[in-house]
């Protein structure tokens, strides 16, 4: 598959680097109106900088586009690319509103597009192990899930960066960090029923938000909670409580470092087993499974209904924090 990366901020460049040795996806083009054609990313990885977005989606030499652009551009770019017959991989969050993701899903369905999504954390070995345990019923009936994914990486950005702008990236760190957590919830529990969220401006000046806490009840009546802070050093934890035991996954560093994740399993007798799971190139694994799905070789583990449900949670979090009330998800 020949693909083009649209958007060359830190993460767009990371995608190119992570896929540089892929045998299934070849990044042939890239475009960002704010990045010079002399940027080393182009020469270092033999990427063509000479086509803009419209030229890329018109090119017969490009099979797919990878959107690593600010959130507010995703809908227009995804639909434009899909209508040109290009396969699309979109960074998270795919959309900020339910109505938006419905239009995007419709464009994908109409044009036979398999939508890839930047939820590479689903490929982390510790999370894959947890998925297997849940599928096998090792924890029994699930009672509750709770998680925290916090990092001060964005505090190094200029205060006018779009990632700190509440219009482009609302609800504090939700669109950058928390969206991964709600994706896990949806993949394990299905659609949500109610959401209650609170944000705060503690270090950052209002209206910018640096703290977020959320309580969710899912349609199966299981509850979950998540917290995200963008002004504290890295912290990562995901815990599942079941009637027959619990699992807690702890991380000591972000994806920038190769530190293993700690996996703690407590059975119904209170016996604890602690294991370590190594870091793998989850970005590459995600993209290559998507490429295999596009080629008809296998299924893609992130389905469009899950993406829609996650966007519903995101929009509800934004509305709940803004209105200070519980939001019921009707659709």
C-alpha positions as CSV (number, residue, x, y, z in Angstrom):
1,X,0.0,0.0,0.0
2,X,1.4,3.4,-1.0
3,X,0.3,6.1,1.5
4,X,0.6,9.8,2.2
5,X,0.9,11.4,5.6
6,X,-1.1,14.6,6.0
7,X,0.1,16.7,8.9
8,X,3.7,16.7,10.0
9,X,3.7,17.7,13.6
10,X,5.5,15.5,16.1
11,X,3.2,12.6,15.7
12,X,2.9,12.7,11.9
13,X,6.7,12.4,11.8
14,X,6.6,9.6,14.3
15,X,4.3,7.7,12.0
16,X,6.7,8.0,9.1
17,X,9.6,6.8,11.4
18,X,7.5,3.9,12.8
19,X,6.6,2.7,9.3
20,X,10.0,3.2,7.8
21,X,10.7,-0.6,7.8
22,X,7.2,-1.8,7.1
23,X,6.8,-4.3,4.2
24,X,3.1,-3.6,3.9
25,X,2.9,0.3,3.9
26,X,5.2,2.5,1.9
27,X,5.0,6.3,2.8
28,X,5.6,7.9,-0.5
29,X,4.2,11.4,0.1
30,X,3.6,13.8,2.9
31,X,2.1,17.3,3.2
32,X,1.8,20.0,5.8
33,X,1.4,23.6,4.8
34,X,3.4,24.7,7.8
35,X,6.4,22.4,7.1
36,X,9.2,23.4,4.7
37,X,10.0,21.1,1.8
38,X,13.6,21.3,3.1
39,X,12.6,19.5,6.4
40,X,14.9,16.5,7.0
41,X,11.9,14.2,7.4
42,X,11.5,14.2,3.6
43,X,15.1,13.3,2.6
44,X,15.8,11.0,5.5
45,X,12.9,8.7,4.7
46,X,12.6,9.3,0.9
47,X,9.2,11.0,1.1
48,X,8.0,13.2,-1.7
49,X,7.0,16.7,-0.4
50,X,5.8,18.2,-3.7
51,X,2.0,17.4,-3.7
52,X,-0.6,19.2,-1.6
53,X,-3.6,17.5,-0.1
54,X,-5.9,17.9,-3.1
55,X,-3.1,16.7,-5.5
56,X,-2.5,13.7,-3.2
57,X,-6.1,12.5,-3.1
58,X,-6.2,12.9,-6.9
59,X,-3.0,11.0,-7.5
60,X,-3.3,7.5,-9.0
61,X,0.0,6.7,-7.3
62,X,-1.4,7.1,-3.8
63,X,-3.6,4.3,-2.3
64,X,-4.3,5.8,1.1
65,X,-4.0,8.9,3.2
66,X,-3.0,9.0,6.9
67,X,-4.5,12.0,8.7
68,X,-2.4,13.4,11.5
69,X,-3.9,16.8,11.3
70,X,-5.6,18.9,14.0
71,X,-9.0,17.5,15.1
72,X,-11.2,20.1,13.5
73,X,-9.9,19.2,10.0
74,X,-10.6,15.4,10.2
75,X,-14.2,15.4,8.8
76,X,-13.6,17.4,5.7
77,X,-10.3,15.7,4.9
78,X,-11.6,12.1,5.5
79,X,-14.8,12.6,3.4
80,X,-12.8,14.2,0.6
81,X,-10.3,11.4,0.5
82,X,-13.0,8.7,0.8
83,X,-15.0,10.2,-2.0
84,X,-11.8,10.0,-4.2
85,X,-11.6,6.3,-3.4
86,X,-8.6,6.6,-1.0
87,X,-8.4,4.3,2.0
88,X,-8.1,6.4,5.2
89,X,-6.3,6.1,8.5
90,X,-7.3,8.9,10.9
91,X,-5.6,9.8,14.1
92,X,-7.7,10.0,17.2
93,X,-10.1,11.5,18.0
94,X,-11.6,10.8,14.6
95,X,-14.3,13.4,15.4
96,X,-15.5,15.7,18.2
97,X,-19.2,15.3,17.6
98,X,-21.6,12.4,17.0
99,X,-23.2,14.0,13.9
100,X,-19.7,14.4,12.4
101,X,-18.6,10.8,12.9
102,X,-21.9,9.6,11.4
103,X,-21.2,11.6,8.2
104,X,-17.7,10.2,8.2
105,X,-18.9,6.6,8.7
106,X,-21.4,7.1,5.9
107,X,-18.7,8.3,3.5
108,X,-16.6,5.3,4.4
109,X,-19.4,2.8,3.9
110,X,-20.5,4.4,0.6
111,X,-17.0,4.2,-0.8
112,X,-15.9,0.9,0.6
113,X,-13.3,2.4,2.9
114,X,-12.0,0.5,5.9
115,X,-11.2,3.2,8.4
116,X,-8.0,2.8,10.4
117,X,-7.8,4.7,13.7
118,X,-4.8,5.7,15.8
119,X,-5.7,3.6,18.8
120,X,-2.4,1.8,18.7
121,X,-2.6,1.0,22.5
122,X,-5.0,-1.9,21.7
123,X,-1.9,-3.7,20.4
124,X,0.1,-3.3,23.7
125,X,1.0,-6.8,24.9
126,X,-0.3,-6.2,28.4
127,X,-3.7,-5.0,27.0
128,X,-3.9,-7.9,24.6
129,X,-3.4,-10.2,27.6
130,X,-6.2,-8.5,29.5
131,X,-8.4,-8.8,26.4
132,X,-7.8,-12.5,26.3
133,X,-8.5,-12.9,30.0
134,X,-11.8,-11.1,29.7
135,X,-12.8,-13.1,26.6
136,X,-12.1,-16.3,28.6
137,X,-14.1,-15.1,31.6
138,X,-11.2,-15.3,34.0
139,X,-12.3,-12.3,36.0
140,X,-16.0,-13.4,36.0
141,X,-18.6,-10.7,35.8
142,X,-17.0,-7.3,35.4
143,X,-17.9,-4.8,38.1
144,X,-15.9,-1.7,37.4
145,X,-13.0,-0.3,35.5
146,X,-10.8,2.7,36.4
147,X,-7.8,4.3,34.7
148,X,-5.5,7.3,34.6
149,X,-3.3,8.4,31.8
150,X,-1.5,11.7,32.6
151,X,1.6,13.4,31.1
152,X,3.1,16.9,31.1
153,X,4.5,16.6,27.6
154,X,2.1,19.2,26.3
155,X,3.2,21.8,28.9
156,X,6.4,22.2,26.9
157,X,4.3,23.6,24.0
158,X,3.7,27.2,23.3
159,X,0.5,28.3,25.0
160,X,-1.1,29.1,21.7
161,X,-0.6,25.6,20.3
162,X,-3.8,24.0,19.1
163,X,-3.3,21.1,21.5
164,X,-3.9,23.5,24.4
165,X,-6.8,25.3,22.7
166,X,-10.1,24.3,24.2
167,X,-11.8,24.8,20.9
168,X,-9.5,22.5,19.0
169,X,-8.8,20.1,21.9
170,X,-11.6,20.4,24.4
171,X,-11.8,18.8,27.9
172,X,-8.2,19.2,28.8
173,X,-6.2,16.1,27.9
174,X,-9.1,14.0,26.7
175,X,-8.5,14.3,23.0
176,X,-4.8,13.6,23.3
177,X,-4.7,11.0,26.1
178,X,-8.1,10.2,27.5
179,X,-9.5,9.1,24.2
180,X,-7.3,6.0,24.4
181,X,-8.9,5.1,27.8
182,X,-12.4,5.5,26.6
183,X,-11.5,3.4,23.5
184,X,-10.5,0.6,25.9
185,X,-13.8,1.0,27.8
186,X,-15.8,0.7,24.6
187,X,-13.8,-2.3,23.3
188,X,-14.4,-4.1,26.7
189,X,-17.9,-2.9,27.7
190,X,-19.7,-1.6,24.6
191,X,-21.7,1.7,24.3
192,X,-22.1,4.1,27.2
193,X,-25.4,5.2,28.8
194,X,-24.5,8.2,31.0
195,X,-21.4,10.4,31.5
196,X,-20.5,12.9,34.1
197,X,-17.3,14.9,33.8
198,X,-15.4,17.7,35.6
199,X,-12.5,19.8,34.2
200,X,-10.2,22.3,36.0
201,X,-7.8,25.0,35.3
202,X,-5.2,24.6,38.0
203,X,-1.8,25.3,36.4
204,X,-3.1,26.5,33.1
205,X,-5.1,29.8,32.9
206,X,-8.8,29.5,32.2
207,X,-10.3,28.6,29.6
208,X,-7.4,26.1,29.1
209,X,-7.9,23.0,31.1
210,X,-5.3,20.7,32.7
211,X,-7.4,18.3,34.8
212,X,-10.2,16.0,33.9
213,X,-12.2,13.4,35.8
214,X,-15.0,11.3,34.3
215,X,-17.6,8.8,35.6
216,X,-19.3,6.6,33.0
217,X,-22.1,4.0,33.2
218,X,-22.4,1.7,30.3
219,X,-25.5,0.1,28.8
220,X,-24.6,-3.2,30.6
221,X,-24.6,-1.2,33.9
222,X,-20.9,-1.6,34.5
223,X,-19.3,1.6,35.7
224,X,-16.0,3.1,34.8
225,X,-13.9,6.2,35.8
226,X,-11.0,7.9,34.2
227,X,-8.7,10.8,35.0
228,X,-6.3,12.8,32.8
229,X,-3.9,15.5,33.9
230,X,-1.6,17.3,31.5
231,X,0.5,19.2,34.1
232,X,1.9,16.3,36.1
233,X,4.8,13.9,35.2
234,X,3.9,10.7,33.3
235,X,1.5,8.3,35.1
236,X,-0.3,5.3,33.5
237,X,-2.6,2.8,35.0
238,X,-5.6,0.6,33.9
239,X,-7.5,-1.5,36.4
240,X,-10.4,-4.0,35.9
241,X,-12.3,-5.4,38.8
242,X,-14.3,-8.6,38.4
243,X,-16.1,-11.0,40.7
244,X,-13.4,-13.6,40.4
245,X,-10.3,-11.3,40.5
246,X,-8.8,-8.1,39.2
247,X,-6.0,-6.9,36.9
248,X,-4.0,-3.8,37.1
249,X,-1.6,-2.7,34.3
250,X,1.0,0.0,35.2
251,X,3.3,1.8,33.0
252,X,6.4,3.8,34.0
253,X,6.9,5.8,30.9
254,X,5.3,7.0,27.7
255,X,5.9,5.5,24.3
256,X,9.1,7.6,23.9
257,X,10.9,5.0,26.1
258,X,11.3,1.3,25.9
259,X,10.3,0.5,29.5
260,X,8.1,-2.6,30.1
261,X,4.6,-2.5,31.5
262,X,3.8,-4.2,34.8
263,X,0.8,-6.6,34.8
264,X,-0.7,-7.6,38.2
265,X,-3.3,-10.3,38.3
266,X,-5.1,-11.1,41.6
267,X,-7.3,-14.2,41.6
268,X,-10.4,-15.0,43.7
269,X,-8.2,-16.4,46.4
270,X,-6.2,-13.1,46.7
271,X,-3.1,-14.6,45.1
272,X,-1.2,-12.1,43.1
273,X,0.9,-12.8,40.0
274,X,3.2,-10.0,38.6
275,X,4.5,-10.1,35.1
276,X,6.3,-7.7,32.8
277,X,5.4,-7.1,29.1
278,X,7.9,-5.6,26.7
279,X,7.4,-2.5,24.5
280,X,6.6,-3.3,20.9
281,X,6.0,-1.1,17.9
282,X,2.3,-0.8,18.3
283,X,2.0,1.9,15.7
284,X,3.4,-0.4,13.1
285,X,1.2,-3.3,14.3
286,X,-1.9,-1.1,14.0
287,X,-1.1,0.2,10.6
288,X,-0.2,-3.2,9.2
289,X,-3.3,-4.9,10.5
290,X,-5.3,-2.1,8.8
291,X,-3.4,-2.6,5.6
292,X,-4.1,-6.4,5.8
293,X,-7.8,-5.6,6.2
294,X,-7.8,-3.3,3.2
295,X,-6.2,-6.1,1.2
296,X,-8.7,-8.6,2.4
297,X,-6.1,-10.7,4.2
298,X,-7.6,-10.3,7.7
299,X,-10.1,-8.4,9.9
300,X,-9.3,-5.1,11.6
301,X,-9.9,-5.1,15.3
302,X,-11.3,-1.6,15.5
303,X,-14.8,-1.5,14.0
304,X,-16.7,1.6,13.0
305,X,-19.4,1.2,15.6
306,X,-16.8,1.3,18.4
307,X,-15.4,4.5,16.9
308,X,-18.9,6.0,16.8
309,X,-19.5,5.0,20.5
310,X,-16.2,6.5,21.5
311,X,-17.0,9.8,19.8
312,X,-20.3,9.8,21.7
313,X,-18.5,9.5,25.0
314,X,-16.1,12.2,24.0
315,X,-18.9,14.6,23.0
316,X,-20.7,13.8,26.2
317,X,-17.6,14.5,28.3
318,X,-17.2,17.9,26.6
319,X,-20.9,18.8,27.2
320,X,-21.0,17.4,30.7
321,X,-17.9,19.4,31.8
322,X,-19.3,22.5,30.1
323,X,-22.8,22.2,31.6
324,X,-21.8,20.6,34.9
325,X,-24.5,17.9,34.5
326,X,-24.9,14.2,33.8
327,X,-25.3,13.6,30.1
328,X,-27.5,10.8,28.9
329,X,-26.4,9.1,25.6
330,X,-29.6,8.5,23.7
331,X,-28.4,7.1,20.3
